[in-house]
Structure formats: C-alpha cells, structure tokens
Amino acid sequence: MKRVNITRLLADSAMLGQFYDDLDAGAVAIIPTDTLYGFAVAAHLPAAVARIYEIKNRDARKPLILFLDKIEQLVNTGFNLAPELAYSLEQYWPGALTAILHKPEHQHLSAFAFEKLGVRIPAHAQLQQLLSGYHHKLLTTSANRSGEPSDCDPAKLAAEFAGEIDWLIDGGVLKPSLPSTVADFTVSPPAILRQGSLKIL
C-alpha cells in the first residue's frame, strides 16, 4: 500500500500520474471526502469494482456512488438533466448530497450494473482537483467493513486495510460527520432514502 498526503500527491505530477495509471490497472484507493473516507475504484473496470465488494463484504445488491468534480460532468457523462433537475442539484452541490439518477449508457460507467446511479459532488477542493485530473470516473463507497462505522483517522484505516488496498490518500483526521444524505431524484417529488448530514427538500 502506498500512503501519501493529498497535498503532496497533487503537487507531484509524476506520482499523480502513477496514481491514475494504477487506478486504470484496477487499483483500490482510500480517499478523503467532505464527510468520511471512502474506497474508490475506476468505474469502467468490473474487476476493480468487485474488489471493493470483497474488501467491504458488501451486499452485491447495494450499488456504489459516482463521484464527480463539477455538475457539468453529468452532461459530459451522458446524464439527461431537465433544467429544473439541474437547478435543484445546483442548490446542494458541492455538498453532502447523493442524488439517485437514471444511469446513462456510457463507457466510463461500464462496470456499474444497476439502472439507477447515486451521484455526488463532494465539497472538498483537493478531492475535486484529484477527480478533475482523472480521465475516467470513480465509483466510491465508505471505507469500512459493511455494518461497521467508517473511521476518520487515516492511520487506523492504514492499519486495517494495508494488505487489501493499493493507495491511501491521506487528508488528515477528518471531523466526525454523518454520511451524505441520499435522495432519489428519479421520482417526483424526490424521496429521501437516507437522512445524512445535509438537510434538503
């Protein structure tokens, strides 16, 4: 496992390039977000996605979440956004909202096997920079075993997952936080599926 501070990673173009290359080769990373640390893998690699499910012991019926760096990436990734939906999402992003949308058919999302896809734009400037430089997309989920809490301390995550992940992007000890709020925007009005740190609607 390679553990590196996110500030150092973003400042070192060679290391950053290696990180992106490793993701394209199927690496599993732990990354900091605006809420919790999360596992992340390339969204076009089924084998990498399978590794997350194995590491977490996650129910295969539970999908992962797509992280984007800005709302414009939704259109670039094939999502069909009505103007009123785009306006609604802009009220909460960047932030701790996971919006459930209809998944488009797109090469960047070929490893995602569900009809609906949770999407989030985290309010974490360094993570947004990391996402913007990657030419594919990342699927994510909280960095923990299923049914257990996600730790805010990267040292504890390194100790637990050192033999199972490839990169730990260290953003320091995060402030304790609830996970993101999950809302299904494929129905009207949107349905709250999980009330997290963000109050909406």
Secondary structure, 3 states (H helix, E strand, C coil): CEEEEHHHHHHCHHHHHHHHHHHHCCCCEEECCCCCCEEEEECCCHHHHHHHHHHHCCCCCCCCEEECCCCHHHHHCCCCCCHHHHHHHHCCCCCCEEEEEECCCCHHHCCCCCCEEEEECCCCHHHHHHHHCCCCCEEEEECCCCCCCCCCCHHHHHHHHCCCCCEEEECCCCCCCCCCEEEECCCCCCEEEECCCCCCC
